[in-house]
Amino acid sequence: MTALKTRALPTLWDRFFEDAWPPVNDEKVLNPQIEIRRNDSEYRILAQLPGLKKEDVQVEVENGELKLSGKYSAEEKTEHKTVHSEIRRYAEFRRNLRIDQDRFDLDRVSAKMENGVLEVTLPLRAGVKARQIQING
């Protein structure tokens, strides 16, 4: 015996309206690109966050983690004689980076936001230097 699967075929009416209105709630999870730079006195973490303002972003240091998070929301309304639409966009992100609490001066961590780029500065503790490792073999 053969089992038949059925599915509803789209009607002309469905096809007519499928692209007429985009989804009302377009939720997304952002995955910002992060760049880590180091010099003799500090590490700098740069996160690309286009469209976000500093009020939308949170930076925390807790339990050996640097936590970056934020939310973006926007609303667009269009009203014309025959067209009425409202589009809401929402996205959020959360990035946790493990950090060595003994290596950094956590009381002096700072952050700034400029032109959609979040820059977090992690100053190194005094006396912390890179150590050259010999490669055997």
Order of alpha helices (4+ residues) and beta strands (2+ residues): alpha-beta-beta-beta-beta-beta-beta-beta-beta
